[in-house]
Amino acid sequence: MTTRLHPRKVIPKTAPGALPSRADLGYVKPASYEALRAVLSSGTVRLPKKLQQVANYLWQNPGDVALGTVTSIAKAAGVQPSSLVRFAQALGYSGFTDLQDLFKAYVRATWVEDRAWSGVAGEPAGESLNEEKFLEGMSAASAASLANLAENPQSAKLSAIAEALAAADMIYLVGSKRAFSVASYVSLALLKLGVRNILIDNVGAGAFEQLGCVTPADAVLAISFTPYNSVTPDLAALALQRGAKVMSITDSPFSPLVPISQSCVEVEEGEFGGFKSVAGAVAVAMAIALGVARRRGRT
């Protein structure tokens, strides 16, 4: 009797640093932007660190990729132009231009009515970016963030996170840099709803000590956005090692929080003038806070 192995279950044997072939990974060259995202989020593609960095940037910035040059995209992604070419070829494209065509088609189909977008990084072409224009652009970016959530609400993941946090003895909230504003807001919301929690604020560089009392009866909500730092995933990993449940809010499947979280909501934020909105993340965090309070009979 012959046993058949599904191609996605096969772990390709490649030389150190070499990329597995598409045949090994079990997919054909993605023919659309949506198909490309499906391949990248499937978990079948194992890329070297630099190419993971490329994948994360492309995932987060489709407009910049569609409208930029190889040089400008590579600079924004923090890699060499050759890394973009290697990434494209690893997925079966002849070069980066071939891959970029998917992003151009996606932008034409979805952003044709976006008045705020007329150049790379969302800056209005030929205009000075004063406070009025910036407010208009950031409002559009925030609206785009919320529209993305409406199209992909991730209800099951939201419920799983709310269930885990509601069942915990103590809820720890972890987030730094841009994510700290979201973590502090959800902490305040939970307190207003009568739900005890501890916000890890890292005052005096004491984040690990603040999390030192976490137990298997507790749960952590970790929040992190690109460019990812090491503090938040390290804290989440510590909590996981001590038996606590780890839930997360992040912005791509390449986030270091994804593999260590029992449930994870991904939020794609709009961007304008080099600044990213947090509207989507705040909306998700507030929905989780309300879900926790409702399950505890606080609302």
N, C-alpha and C positions, 0 to 999 in steps of 0.2 A: 504493500500500500504506500502510495506516494503522498507525502505531506506537503501541502502548499502553504507558502508563507506570504502573507499580505506584504506588498512592497513597502508600506509605511512602517512595518515592524522590523525591517532589516536594518541593522546598524552597519553602514558602509565601512569597509576597511580601507582606509586611506593613509597615506604617509603623513607624518606630523606636519601640520601647516597647510596640507593640501585640501582642496575643496571636494566634497563628494559630488558625483555626477547626478544629473536630473533623473537618470534611470534608477540610480540607487535610492534616491529620495522618493520616487514614486509619483512625480507630477510632470506635466508638460509645461512648456514655456507659457506663463500667464499672458492671455491675449487682451486683458483689460485691467484698468486700475483696480477694480473690485476683485478680480481674480488674483492680482498680485498681492493685495492685502490678505486675501484668504490663505495664500501660500505662506506668507511671512508669519501669520498668526497661528499656523497649523502645528508648529512645534517640530516639523520635519526638517527644517533648514538649520544646520549647525554651521555658524560662520565664525571666522577669526574675529578678534576684538575690534579691529579697525572696520571690518565690514559690518559688524553689528552696529557700530557707530553710524555708518552710512545708512543702514536699514532704519535705524531709529529716526534719523534726520528726515529721510524721505517720508516716513510714516507721519511725522509731525508737521511737515511743511510742503504739502503737495503743490500749493500755488507758487512758492519760491522755486521749486524744482521745475515746474512747467515753464516759468518765465525767465529763469536764470541761465547763465552760461556754466560750462563745466568748471571754469575757474572760480566763479562766484559761489557756486553751490559747494564746491570742495572747501573753500575758505570758511563758509558758514557752518559746514559740518565738522570742521576741524581736522580734515584729512587731506591727503594729496589727490590731485585729479586722477592719478592712476588707480586709486582705490575705488573711485566711481566706476571706472571701466571694468575693473576686476569684479565688482559687485554685479554689474549688469551681465557680464559673461558667465558668472556662476549660476545665474538664473536662465541662461540659454539665449540671451540677446547677443547680437553681433557687436554691440558697443553701447555706450551710455546714451547716445542719441536715439537709438532704437527703443530703449527703455523710457526715455524722456517723452516720447510720443504718447505713451499711455497717460502721462500726467497732463499733457497738453489737451488731449481729448476729454479728460475728466474735467478740467477747468472750464473748457468751452461749454460743456454740458451743464455744469452746475453753478458757475459763477458769472454767467453772462449778464445777470441783472444786478450784480453787486456793485453799487456805485462807489463804495469805499475802496474797491480794489482796482488799481490801475498801474501798479508797479510792484517790483520785488519788495518783499517785507511789508507790503500794504501801504507804502507811502505814496500819496497822490503825485502823479507825474507832473512836473512843471510847476508845482505850487509849493510855497513855503508852508511848513507844517506848524501853524499856530495853534493856540489852545482850542479854538473853536473847531478847527479841522480835526485835531486829535480827538476831541470828545466825540465828534461824529464818527470817526473811524473806530474808536474803542467801543462805542455803542453798537456799531455794526458787528464788530468782532464778538462782543458778548452775546448778541442776538444769534450769531452763527453757532456759538457754543451751546446755547439752549436749544436751538433747532436740531443740532446733532443728537442731543439727549432725547428729544421728542421722537426722533426717527429710530433711536436705538435705546429704549429705556432700561434694558437689562434688569427687568423686574425680579427675576429669580435670584440674581446675585444680590440685589438690594435687600430682598427678604432674608437671604441667608446671613448677611452681615448683621441686620437688625436682630435676628433671632439669637445669634451668637453673643452679641453685646448685651442684649436684654437678659440672657441667662447668666451673665458673668457676675461674680461678686464685686469686682472693681473693673472699671473701664479705664484703660490708659490711652491717651491720645498723643501721637507722635507725628511731628512734621517740622521741617526746618526751611529757612529761606522763604520762598514764595508760598510754600505749603503751610508755613506756620500760621499765616493769617486764616487759612481754612480750619486748621486744627483748633486755634483759639476760639474761633467763632462757634464751632460745633460744641466745644467745651462749655461755653457760656450758654448755648441753647439747651444743653442737657441739664445744666444747673437750674436754669429757669423752669425746666420741666420737672425738677425734683429728682434728677438722676445723678448720683454721685459719680465723679470721674476725676482723674488726675491728668493734668496737662503737663507733658514733659517739655519744659521751656529751656532746658540746658543752661540756666543761669549759673555762672561760675564754672562752666564746663562740667556740670554735675549730672548730665543726662543719664549716664549709666548707673549712677548711684540712685537717681530718682526712680529708675525702673528696677532697682535692686530687690524690691519686695514682691515682685510679680510672682504669682503662683499658678498652678494648673486650673484653679477655679476662676482665673481672671481672663480678660480678653484685651487685645490691643487693636486699635484702629490706626494704621500707619498711612501717611499721606506723603507722596513724593512725585515731583514732576521733573521732566528734563530741563536742564542738565542735572542728572542725578548725583547726589552726594553720597558719601559712605555712611554718614551718621544714622540716617533713618533706617536703611536696610540692616545695618549692624545691630541697632536697637531691636528691630523686629526679629532678627535672628536670635538674639539673646532671649527674648520672650518665648520664642518657639522652643528653644533648648530647655527652658524651664517648664514647658508643658502648657503654656498659655495659648489660647487660640489667637491667631493673627489674621486680621482682615485688612483690606487696603483699598485706597483710592489712588489711582495713578493714571498715566496718560498713554501707555502703549504696552503691547505684549513683551517688549524688550526691557521693561522696567525690572530692576533687581528685586522688587517686591513680589513680582508675579510668582516665581517658583517657591516662595516661602509663605504664601498666603493660602488660607483655606478657601477664601472667596475674595474676588477682586473686581471692582468696578473700574472700567477704563473711561476716561473723560477726555474728549478731544476739544481743546480750547482754541478759540479764534485768536488771531494776532493782528496787531496794527502798529506800525512804526517801530517794530522791534520789541514791543511789549505784549505779553500774553494776558488774556482775560483769565479771571478765576470764577466767572459767573457759573459755569457748568459744575465745577467742583463744589462750590458753595451750595448750589441747588441739591446736588447729590448728598452732601453732608447733612443738610437740613432734613432731607427726606429720611435719612438713616436715624437722625436724632428723634424725629417724630415717631418713626417705627419702633424705636426702643421704648419710648415713653408709653406708646399705646399698648405694647406687649406687657408692660409693667403696671398697666392700669392707671397711668398718670394723666391720661387725656380722655 
